[in-house]
Amino acid sequence: MSTAEIKATLRSAVPSAIFNDEKVQQALSSLPADEVANVKDYSSMPSQEVANVLLTIADRAMILLDADPSKQSYLFGQCALSAPTSEPCFDFFLKNWSFGFFRRPLTPAESARLLTLFKNAGSGVRGYQSVYFVLMQSPQMSFHVEEGQSSSGDRRRLTDYEIANRISYKTTGLPPDATLRAAAGRSDELQKIENVEAQVSRLVSLSSANSVSRVSSYFRFYSGIGDVPDPNPIVTSGRGIKSSAGLGGNMLRELDDYTQGIFWKQTGDFEDFMTSSDSYPRNESMRIILGTSAVVDSAKIVAQKSPTSFGFLHRPALLTNDGGRTNPILRGAHLRQRYLCDSIPEPPSDLVAQTVLDAGDIDAQSNRAKYEQLTNQAVCLGCHSQINPVGFSFEGFDQLGMPRSIETLYADSGQVKATYPLNTAVSNPKLDSGEQNGTAFTDSIALSRAVSKGNKGRSCYARRTFEFMTSREISDSNDGCLLSEMEDAAKTGTLKDVFIKSIANEDIFWRKLESN
């Protein structure tokens, strides 16, 4: 489980008096962050740190229960405080609280083992606490345990409750709600894809804070960026903005607002996503950067139209850096790798170092001329013939993501040191399969429009969604059919359709068996 999932599961499984305890919250705050920008960042194994935190929380729960009979009564039932405690009283407690940890009914064998533990601990309150401690330390608190019900080849068919868990955690990051639990309790209802799709669509349509958070996590993953640094203060000042402090975070917030706006409010498709002029400046600095006429009211977030910021690829969070000049190579490589799913190897570090050394001081020219000079060797052209045209087209936007008509280089004093003319025209960027030789674009806006209408960007969007939902890389031989369905959704439907299809598909019924 992710840290967010562990917190959500614990919240649903324990009384609020325990979950909201100050020391429990302190322990939860020490769980490792689990934001990922690449599918290779995922790990199926929880760290020792997670195990230690859960043990600390279980120990703290026992201390709280020892100190407060009212908490014992609430958790175990009033009958638990009477001696001797009856088995029906214990059964009521077990059924009432074990589901939150296991997210399914206990098996008879599990119930019997816990009853034995209860008796061996002397029954009474001490027995209840012993059982509750074991529940809090169960593997289900940090794993999505899927034992399945039957095997077919190298796959195992999941139970209805396991399918319900997949639906809920993938859609909202939470344990199943009452409606989904009820569906799981009706034999084989969730073994039908149409019923799974209905449940996923229901959870998405609720637009709850948790589903919104889940979608936000997806777009952070899709964007492939983590924290955004504050831009260079000299550049910021030169563009008429008082301070760069906190601008990186503001840009990241605007990226979140933009992606959520397209997904939830417009139910936009991929073309809308790549071309919308909607922008979400929450303060004056961001308003200047985005060129809107007003800031967004935080209490009622309504998009402002930007005359300069064009679609997802032009979000300031994706274009900014903290240096004195833009880096078209990093921009171009990131777009190709992340949003077109191109495989571009890292250049040999010794070759890069030697090339820069041999070039000497070449800063006294435009960025484009500088990088053309650095990458014109034959050994570089294979990759840079793809990277450079994309990156150069974005030279019309500076280190803040603001449009510019000339390239300005500032001295450390803040004075203008030099200016250079811009050339954003590019040819043969190879954005899509079947692109004709001689294809040309005047700038990044024209290039973004081409990405929005092409198939490659849509297919990559579907691929990234698949990676996020499955927490693994795609196997073209095993996942081809599912990926094709998702690509079709990206070509003909909305972003929300792709999200739903990434969950509601045949893959949700199966767990691949580990090879020996």
PAMI-234114 format. One line per field, with one value per residue (C-alpha): residue number from 0; x, y, z. Coordinates in pm, 1 decimal. Example, Ala and Ser with C-alpha at 12.3 -4.5 7.8 and 13.67 -1.06 7.14 Angstrom:
residues 2
num <- [0, 1] .
east <- [1230.0, 1367.0] .
north <- [-450.0, -106.0] .
up <- [780.0, 714.0] .
END
This chain:
residues 516
num <- [0, 1, 2, 3, 4, 5, 6, 7, 8, 9, 10, 11, 12, 13, 14, 15, 16, 17, 18, 19, 20, 21, 22, 23, 24, 25, 26, 27, 28, 29, 30, 31, 32, 33, 34, 35, 36, 37, 38, 39, 40, 41, 42, 43, 44, 45, 46, 47, 48, 49, 50, 51, 52, 53, 54, 55, 56, 57, 58, 59, 60, 61, 62, 63, 64, 65, 66, 67, 68, 69, 70, 71, 72, 73, 74, 75, 76, 77, 78, 79, 80, 81, 82, 83, 84, 85, 86, 87, 88, 89, 90, 91, 92, 93, 94, 95, 96, 97, 98, 99, 100, 101, 102, 103, 104, 105, 106, 107, 108, 109, 110, 111, 112, 113, 114, 115, 116, 117, 118, 119, 120, 121, 122, 123, 124, 125, 126, 127, 128, 129, 130, 131, 132, 133, 134, 135, 136, 137, 138, 139, 140, 141, 142, 143, 144, 145, 146, 147, 148, 149, 150, 151, 152, 153, 154, 155, 156, 157, 158, 159, 160, 161, 162, 163, 164, 165, 166, 167, 168, 169, 170, 171, 172, 173, 174, 175, 176, 177, 178, 179, 180, 181, 182, 183, 184, 185, 186, 187, 188, 189, 190, 191, 192, 193, 194, 195, 196, 197, 198, 199, 200, 201, 202, 203, 204, 205, 206, 207, 208, 209, 210, 211, 212, 213, 214, 215, 216, 217, 218, 219, 220, 221, 222, 223, 224, 225, 226, 227, 228, 229, 230, 231, 232, 233, 234, 235, 236, 237, 238, 239, 240, 241, 242, 243, 244, 245, 246, 247, 248, 249, 250, 251, 252, 253, 254, 255, 256, 257, 258, 259, 260, 261, 262, 263, 264, 265, 266, 267, 268, 269, 270, 271, 272, 273, 274, 275, 276, 277, 278, 279, 280, 281, 282, 283, 284, 285, 286, 287, 288, 289, 290, 291, 292, 293, 294, 295, 296, 297, 298, 299, 300, 301, 302, 303, 304, 305, 306, 307, 308, 309, 310, 311, 312, 313, 314, 315, 316, 317, 318, 319, 320, 321, 322, 323, 324, 325, 326, 327, 328, 329, 330, 331, 332, 333, 334, 335, 336, 337, 338, 339, 340, 341, 342, 343, 344, 345, 346, 347, 348, 349, 350, 351, 352, 353, 354, 355, 356, 357, 358, 359, 360, 361, 362, 363, 364, 365, 366, 367, 368, 369, 370, 371, 372, 373, 374, 375, 376, 377, 378, 379, 380, 381, 382, 383, 384, 385, 386, 387, 388, 389, 390, 391, 392, 393, 394, 395, 396, 397, 398, 399, 400, 401, 402, 403, 404, 405, 406, 407, 408, 409, 410, 411, 412, 413, 414, 415, 416, 417, 418, 419, 420, 421, 422, 423, 424, 425, 426, 427, 428, 429, 430, 431, 432, 433, 434, 435, 436, 437, 438, 439, 440, 441, 442, 443, 444, 445, 446, 447, 448, 449, 450, 451, 452, 453, 454, 455, 456, 457, 458, 459, 460, 461, 462, 463, 464, 465, 466, 467, 468, 469, 470, 471, 472, 473, 474, 475, 476, 477, 478, 479, 480, 481, 482, 483, 484, 485, 486, 487, 488, 489, 490, 491, 492, 493, 494, 495, 496, 497, 498, 499, 500, 501, 502, 503, 504, 505, 506, 507, 508, 509, 510, 511, 512, 513, 514, 515] .
east <- [0.0, 98.5, 130.1, -198.7, -372.0, -234.7, -366.0, -706.7, -732.2, -636.7, -887.4, -1167.3, -1054.3, -1002.0, -1217.2, -1162.2, -1040.9, -745.6, -682.9, -688.5, -465.2, -169.7, 95.0, -78.5, -82.7, 284.3, 363.5, 160.3, 337.8, 668.9, 559.2, 768.4, 634.3, 513.5, 471.0, 620.2, 717.6, 818.9, 673.2, 1014.2, 975.5, 706.4, 789.1, 556.4, 734.6, 673.2, 982.6, 1093.4, 995.7, 631.7, 638.3, 786.6, 521.3, 236.5, 385.6, 413.9, 49.1, -68.1, 129.4, -21.1, -371.8, -316.8, -204.1, -513.3, -740.9, -573.1, -628.3, -992.6, -1274.8, -1508.0, -1284.6, -1290.7, -1669.0, -1697.5, -1455.4, -1526.7, -1888.7, -2037.6, -2063.9, -1683.5, -1652.2, -1863.3, -1707.0, -1716.3, -1728.7, -1943.8, -1839.6, -2136.7, -2001.6, -1658.4, -1809.9, -1995.6, -1674.3, -1482.0, -1738.7, -1780.3, -1412.2, -1217.4, -1374.2, -1201.7, -861.1, -926.0, -1187.4, -1366.4, -1536.9, -1297.5, -1276.3, -1390.5, -1025.9, -921.7, -1207.2, -1115.2, -749.1, -846.2, -1091.7, -811.2, -587.0, -868.0, -905.1, -531.3, -499.8, -744.8, -1059.3, -1194.8, -1053.9, -697.3, -813.5, -995.4, -689.9, -465.7, -691.2, -720.8, -341.9, -310.0, -571.6, -377.9, -60.4, -219.7, -51.6, -367.1, -274.7, 16.3, -51.2, -325.1, -355.6, -517.3, -546.2, -807.0, -1056.6, -952.4, -662.0, -646.2, -301.4, -62.6, -344.7, -571.9, -930.4, -1001.4, -1293.0, -1568.0, -1423.4, -1077.3, -1226.1, -1414.7, -1086.9, -920.4, -1210.3, -1210.8, -839.2, -771.8, -1057.2, -1047.0, -747.5, -991.6, -1135.1, -1470.6, -1774.4, -2102.5, -2246.8, -1941.2, -1920.7, -2283.4, -2213.9, -1917.7, -2144.7, -2381.6, -2228.6, -2054.4, -2201.5, -1857.1, -1743.9, -1918.5, -1738.0, -2053.2, -2109.0, -1746.8, -1773.8, -2094.2, -1920.6, -1613.8, -1833.4, -2038.5, -1731.2, -1589.1, -1920.5, -1929.1, -1628.9, -1541.8, -1235.7, -1066.5, -1135.5, -1018.5, -699.4, -652.6, -688.8, -443.6, -191.7, -237.1, -165.1, 140.7, 259.7, 172.5, 354.7, 671.1, 780.4, 820.8, 873.5, 910.1, 1201.6, 1151.8, 1274.7, 1589.4, 1510.9, 1701.5, 1495.1, 1178.3, 1250.7, 1336.3, 992.3, 817.4, 747.5, 847.6, 963.7, 1040.6, 984.1, 713.6, 661.5, 756.9, 483.8, 236.5, 317.4, 264.7, -70.0, -171.8, -78.2, -303.2, -588.0, -551.0, -551.7, -840.4, -1031.9, -1007.8, -1082.5, -1373.6, -1531.7, -1510.6, -1495.0, -1249.2, -1079.5, -711.9, -735.5, -891.0, -616.9, -343.8, -498.0, -721.2, -653.2, -790.7, -552.1, -571.8, -358.5, -424.7, -212.6, -83.5, 253.5, 88.3, -156.6, 136.5, 303.1, -15.2, -127.4, -484.5, -702.2, -776.5, -674.4, -881.4, -1104.2, -979.7, -1329.3, -1479.2, -1219.5, -1327.4, -1077.8, -941.2, -869.2, -502.8, -406.1, -61.6, -70.6, -178.2, -269.0, -93.3, 250.6, 267.1, 200.6, 464.8, 540.5, 666.4, 865.3, 1032.5, 1382.9, 1599.0, 1879.3, 1964.1, 1856.6, 1609.2, 1722.2, 1561.7, 1733.9, 1576.5, 1240.4, 1252.4, 1374.7, 1112.9, 828.5, 938.9, 1005.4, 713.3, 431.5, 519.3, 670.1, 984.3, 1287.3, 1585.4, 1901.7, 2109.5, 2419.5, 2756.9, 2860.0, 3221.7, 3111.5, 2897.6, 3178.8, 3432.0, 3195.8, 3136.0, 3509.1, 3600.0, 3337.3, 3475.6, 3279.9, 2991.6, 2735.5, 2752.9, 2486.2, 2126.3, 2032.0, 1933.7, 2265.7, 2450.5, 2279.8, 2296.1, 2671.5, 2693.8, 2488.5, 2602.2, 2841.8, 2742.1, 2729.8, 2469.3, 2236.6, 2044.5, 1882.9, 1909.5, 1736.4, 1430.6, 1499.3, 1615.6, 1319.0, 1076.2, 1284.6, 1363.7, 995.5, 940.5, 1207.1, 921.5, 867.4, 1122.1, 1233.7, 902.8, 690.9, 612.0, 595.9, 879.9, 964.9, 1339.9, 1579.4, 1714.1, 2024.8, 2058.6, 2374.6, 2406.5, 2319.5, 1982.7, 2071.4, 2016.6, 2344.5, 2248.5, 1951.4, 1918.4, 1654.2, 1432.5, 1382.3, 1108.4, 1046.7, 1130.5, 1101.5, 1075.3, 1007.2, 880.2, 588.3, 380.6, 416.9, 356.8, 463.2, 565.2, 918.7, 932.5, 664.2, 725.8, 590.1, 628.7, 637.2, 541.4, 173.0, 156.9, 353.6, 116.5, -181.6, -25.2, 31.7, -332.2, -458.7, -210.0, -225.2, 113.1, 37.7, -298.2, -142.4, 122.6, -145.8, -318.2, 12.8, 92.4, -256.4, -203.5, 131.4, -18.9, -309.8, -110.0, 209.3, 418.9, 566.1, 369.6, 438.4, 334.3, 293.0, 69.0, -103.9, -156.6, -532.5, -602.4, -370.5, -549.1, -883.7, -740.0, -584.1, -923.9, -1074.6, -802.2, -870.8, -1250.6, -1346.9, -1267.1, -983.2, -1237.6, -1324.5, -958.8, -940.1, -1248.9, -1133.7, -795.9, -981.2, -1292.1, -1135.8, -1074.1, -742.9, -926.9, -1047.1, -704.2, -376.5, -76.3, 87.3, 450.9, 680.9, 888.4] .
north <- [0.0, 359.2, 589.3, 757.5, 418.9, 311.7, 630.9, 592.3, 227.5, 301.5, 587.2, 351.9, 68.6, 234.7, 466.3, 837.1, 881.1, 657.5, 782.0, 1148.9, 1098.7, 1336.2, 1064.2, 849.2, 1145.9, 1211.8, 852.7, 874.3, 1194.3, 1006.6, 760.0, 796.2, 1011.6, 803.8, 1050.5, 888.9, 1040.4, 716.8, 367.1, 233.3, 427.5, 184.2, -90.2, -371.9, -409.9, -177.1, -41.9, -126.6, 230.8, 149.3, -158.9, 42.7, 314.3, 62.1, -107.9, 229.3, 304.4, -35.7, 12.2, 357.7, 220.7, -26.6, 255.8, 459.6, 162.9, 83.8, 438.3, 486.0, 237.5, 441.2, 363.7, -3.8, 1.1, 175.6, -59.1, -392.8, -344.0, -294.1, -668.5, -693.9, -514.2, -774.2, -1094.5, -1358.2, -1246.0, -1459.7, -1586.0, -1409.1, -1083.1, -1158.7, -1261.1, -929.4, -736.2, -940.1, -898.4, -531.1, -434.5, -695.4, -593.3, -255.5, -423.1, -716.3, -548.0, -879.8, -1120.4, -1338.4, -1703.7, -1957.7, -2056.5, -1694.9, -1639.7, -1959.0, -1855.3, -1516.4, -1676.3, -1901.2, -1597.3, -1423.9, -1714.7, -1766.3, -1399.3, -1455.4, -1341.9, -1016.9, -678.1, -810.6, -1070.6, -809.8, -586.8, -874.7, -956.1, -591.1, -554.3, -850.6, -699.1, -373.2, -565.3, -780.9, -788.6, -635.5, -304.6, -253.0, -498.2, -549.3, -920.2, -1109.6, -1484.8, -1537.6, -1817.6, -2024.2, -2053.8, -2047.8, -2105.7, -1852.9, -1637.4, -1652.7, -1523.1, -1277.7, -1289.1, -1026.9, -858.7, -843.6, -692.9, -439.4, -340.8, -291.0, -79.4, 144.9, 193.8, 254.0, 503.4, 686.4, 560.0, 448.7, 118.7, 24.0, 226.1, 71.9, 43.1, -136.7, -363.6, -460.5, -542.9, -759.5, -946.0, -1045.9, -1357.2, -1302.8, -956.0, -804.5, -1086.9, -909.1, -627.5, -419.3, -417.7, -323.4, -35.5, 82.5, 93.6, 275.2, 527.1, 578.5, 652.4, 887.4, 1070.8, 1146.7, 1378.0, 1326.6, 1484.9, 1145.5, 1074.8, 1428.9, 1358.0, 1030.9, 1205.7, 1472.0, 1200.0, 1054.7, 1383.4, 1439.9, 1100.2, 1179.5, 1511.6, 1337.1, 1620.8, 1641.7, 1964.8, 2272.1, 2501.8, 2873.7, 3054.8, 3265.1, 3585.5, 3803.0, 3670.9, 3701.3, 4064.8, 4138.4, 4018.3, 4255.1, 4013.4, 4128.4, 3798.3, 3445.3, 3300.2, 3035.0, 3067.2, 2704.5, 2586.3, 2828.8, 2690.7, 2336.4, 2438.8, 2593.8, 2270.9, 2079.3, 2324.7, 2303.6, 1924.4, 1895.8, 2160.8, 1969.0, 1632.3, 1727.8, 2051.9, 2025.2, 1647.8, 1738.0, 1507.1, 1487.3, 1771.2, 1999.2, 1894.7, 1995.3, 2317.0, 2480.9, 2844.7, 2792.8, 2909.7, 2926.3, 3204.8, 3222.2, 3532.2, 3839.2, 3686.7, 3395.1, 3631.9, 3821.5, 3498.6, 3362.5, 3694.7, 3674.8, 3972.6, 3854.9, 3604.0, 3298.4, 3318.5, 3040.6, 2996.8, 2939.4, 2821.6, 2932.5, 2930.9, 3252.8, 3262.6, 3315.7, 3476.4, 3318.3, 2990.6, 2716.1, 2374.7, 2130.4, 2152.7, 2527.2, 2512.2, 2723.1, 2429.7, 2232.6, 2516.3, 2682.6, 2633.2, 2812.3, 2903.8, 3217.5, 3071.4, 2817.7, 2464.1, 2353.3, 2015.0, 1922.0, 2055.2, 1859.2, 1536.7, 1552.1, 1604.7, 1322.6, 1073.9, 1156.9, 1261.9, 1078.8, 771.7, 783.4, 595.1, 830.0, 704.0, 920.9, 1051.0, 927.1, 1167.1, 1174.5, 1270.3, 1555.3, 1684.3, 1668.3, 1839.7, 2129.7, 2155.8, 2157.3, 2421.7, 2670.4, 2983.9, 2995.3, 3179.9, 3499.5, 3381.8, 3273.2, 2960.4, 2791.1, 2867.8, 2753.6, 2415.5, 2362.8, 2403.8, 2163.3, 1888.2, 1901.0, 1606.2, 1297.8, 1086.4, 1325.7, 1361.7, 1036.7, 1160.5, 1535.4, 1530.5, 1434.9, 1641.9, 1973.5, 2063.1, 2009.1, 2205.0, 2490.5, 2543.2, 2636.5, 2910.0, 3158.1, 3097.8, 3198.1, 3041.1, 3141.7, 2999.1, 3356.8, 3437.1, 3646.3, 3806.1, 3825.2, 3625.8, 3836.9, 3752.6, 3927.2, 4018.1, 3937.2, 4300.4, 4251.6, 4471.4, 4343.4, 4192.8, 4088.3, 4020.2, 3776.0, 3727.9, 3422.3, 3152.0, 2907.6, 2758.1, 2386.9, 2114.5, 1736.5, 1700.2, 1342.9, 1380.4, 1099.0, 787.1, 861.0, 1224.1, 1351.2, 1469.5, 1847.1, 1893.6, 2230.2, 2428.8, 2797.8, 2758.0, 2544.8, 2635.9, 2488.6, 2188.6, 2137.5, 2154.2, 1878.6, 1663.3, 1717.0, 1584.3, 1302.1, 943.4, 917.7, 1157.4, 990.7, 645.7, 765.8, 917.1, 577.1, 405.3, 638.3, 584.1, 207.9, 236.1, 447.4, 211.2, -112.4, 20.1, -159.7, -121.8, -244.1, -578.0, -530.5, -906.6, -953.1, -615.2, -536.9, -595.6, -385.5, -108.8, -103.6, -51.3, 236.0, 392.1, 379.2, 558.8, 824.5, 873.9, 893.2, 969.1, 1200.3, 1187.6, 1055.9, 772.0, 667.9, 678.0, 457.4, 214.1, 178.7, 28.8, -132.4, -394.3, -768.7, -721.2, -632.0, -991.1, -1153.2, -1169.3, -1305.8, -1592.4, -1552.9, -1793.9, -2026.3] .
up <- [0.0, -47.9, 251.0, 155.9, 137.8, 476.7, 635.7, 470.3, 574.6, 933.8, 950.1, 845.8, 1073.7, 1412.9, 1626.6, 1564.5, 1923.9, 1840.9, 1487.4, 1590.1, 1893.7, 1877.9, 1904.5, 1643.5, 1406.3, 1477.7, 1386.8, 1065.8, 966.4, 973.1, 705.0, 388.2, 105.8, -186.2, -471.8, -782.3, -1114.5, -1284.9, -1279.1, -1173.7, -848.4, -731.9, -482.8, -380.6, -47.3, 246.9, 413.5, 765.6, 844.9, 762.5, 985.1, 1271.8, 1240.1, 1243.0, 1549.6, 1724.0, 1646.4, 1771.8, 2095.2, 2139.0, 2085.6, 2370.9, 2601.1, 2514.1, 2577.4, 2910.0, 3029.9, 2931.8, 3005.5, 2782.7, 2484.2, 2582.7, 2596.8, 2259.2, 2086.5, 2251.9, 2353.6, 2698.8, 2744.2, 2722.6, 3054.8, 3233.0, 3361.7, 3233.4, 2868.6, 2641.8, 2300.0, 2132.7, 2274.6, 2129.0, 1794.2, 1776.1, 1839.1, 1583.5, 1305.6, 1385.6, 1372.5, 1175.1, 843.3, 853.9, 861.0, 627.2, 401.6, 378.2, 621.1, 818.6, 726.7, 989.4, 1043.1, 1103.4, 1347.5, 1532.5, 1566.4, 1703.9, 1947.7, 2072.2, 2116.7, 2305.7, 2546.1, 2591.2, 2687.5, 2969.3, 2788.0, 2930.4, 2833.0, 2805.7, 2555.0, 2348.3, 2345.2, 2239.5, 1945.6, 1846.8, 1856.8, 1619.4, 1386.1, 1377.6, 1291.4, 1022.6, 678.2, 531.0, 698.0, 458.2, 173.6, -81.3, -2.0, -292.6, -241.1, -512.6, -550.1, -854.5, -1097.5, -1475.1, -1619.2, -1467.3, -1330.6, -1029.5, -1034.7, -755.3, -514.4, -519.3, -211.0, -366.9, -682.2, -469.4, -304.5, -641.4, -764.9, -460.7, -402.5, -772.6, -803.2, -470.6, -272.0, 0.8, 126.2, -33.2, 71.6, 191.5, -160.9, -292.4, 13.6, -39.1, -403.8, -299.8, -59.5, -340.1, -491.9, -827.6, -885.9, -927.6, -1155.3, -1445.2, -1622.6, -1668.2, -1291.5, -1229.0, -1475.2, -1307.9, -968.9, -1103.6, -1285.5, -969.3, -759.0, -1022.0, -1062.6, -689.5, -740.8, -375.7, -221.6, -228.2, -595.4, -675.0, -479.7, -666.8, -1002.2, -884.9, -798.6, -1145.8, -1321.0, -1102.4, -1221.9, -1583.5, -1570.5, -1454.5, -1227.8, -852.8, -664.8, -885.0, -790.9, -748.7, -1061.3, -1067.6, -871.3, -1119.5, -1410.4, -1203.1, -1121.3, -1482.6, -1586.0, -1345.8, -1061.3, -714.1, -566.4, -678.9, -330.9, -343.8, -719.8, -784.2, -548.8, -706.0, -1049.5, -928.3, -779.0, -1111.8, -1289.0, -1048.5, -1101.9, -1479.2, -1498.9, -1253.1, -1445.4, -1771.2, -1608.8, -1380.6, -1495.4, -1871.8, -1903.7, -2175.1, -2420.2, -2509.5, -2760.2, -2496.6, -2256.1, -2499.2, -2633.9, -2370.7, -2284.6, -1932.4, -1661.5, -1283.4, -1133.0, -759.3, -698.4, -877.1, -967.2, -1143.0, -1311.1, -1464.4, -1577.6, -1736.7, -1879.0, -1751.2, -1664.1, -1309.5, -1045.2, -957.7, -652.3, -422.7, -279.1, -623.3, -869.3, -1215.8, -1499.3, -1642.7, -2013.9, -2094.4, -2425.4, -2407.1, -2211.7, -2447.8, -2312.5, -2083.2, -2245.1, -2176.2, -1802.6, -1625.9, -1393.1, -1694.1, -1852.3, -1554.5, -1421.2, -1165.9, -1405.7, -1596.2, -1932.1, -2061.9, -2142.8, -2469.8, -2454.4, -2122.0, -2237.8, -2561.7, -2403.1, -2127.1, -2373.1, -2599.7, -2321.0, -2095.7, -2328.7, -2651.0, -2478.4, -2690.4, -2567.7, -2559.2, -2388.3, -2160.1, -2340.6, -2213.2, -1937.3, -2054.2, -2406.2, -2273.2, -2052.4, -2335.7, -2581.5, -2342.3, -2270.7, -2640.1, -2718.6, -2467.4, -2380.1, -2627.3, -2415.4, -2621.6, -2865.4, -2859.7, -2671.0, -2994.5, -3160.5, -2849.4, -2831.5, -3206.1, -3177.3, -2883.0, -3049.6, -3412.7, -3390.1, -3586.5, -3269.7, -3124.7, -3420.8, -3375.1, -3054.1, -3096.6, -3434.1, -3226.2, -2913.8, -3057.2, -3279.9, -2993.1, -2742.6, -2981.4, -3059.0, -2691.0, -2694.6, -2722.3, -2347.9, -2086.5, -1757.4, -1594.0, -1873.2, -1985.8, -2356.6, -2495.7, -2829.0, -2764.4, -2549.0, -2263.8, -2065.7, -1728.3, -1538.7, -1168.5, -1098.2, -1263.3, -1560.0, -1912.3, -2027.7, -2379.7, -2602.3, -2889.2, -3156.8, -3127.1, -3384.6, -3284.8, -3629.4, -3657.2, -3917.8, -3913.7, -3539.0, -3595.3, -3356.3, -3501.2, -3709.5, -4075.4, -4041.2, -4382.6, -4444.3, -4445.3, -4180.2, -4018.1, -3723.0, -3651.3, -3273.2, -2973.3, -3000.6, -3350.0, -3227.0, -2931.6, -3164.0, -3374.5, -3064.6, -2966.4, -3299.0, -3344.0, -3223.0, -3054.4, -2769.6, -2707.0, -2703.9, -2459.8, -2236.7, -2227.7, -2152.8, -1862.5, -1720.0, -1739.2, -1559.4, -1283.0, -1223.8, -1234.9, -1071.0, -1329.2, -1674.1, -1973.1, -2134.6, -2497.1, -2541.5, -2235.3, -2211.9, -2578.7, -2585.6, -2277.6, -2393.8, -2729.5, -2553.1, -2351.9, -2661.5, -2832.3, -2531.9, -2554.5, -2925.9, -2908.0, -2547.3, -2260.1, -2010.6, -1763.8, -2003.4, -2015.1, -1634.9, -1600.6, -1870.1, -1696.7, -1397.5, -1545.4, -1770.7, -1767.1, -1587.4, -1266.8, -1223.9, -1219.8, -1031.0, -1213.9, -1024.5, -935.0, -1118.8, -902.6] .
END
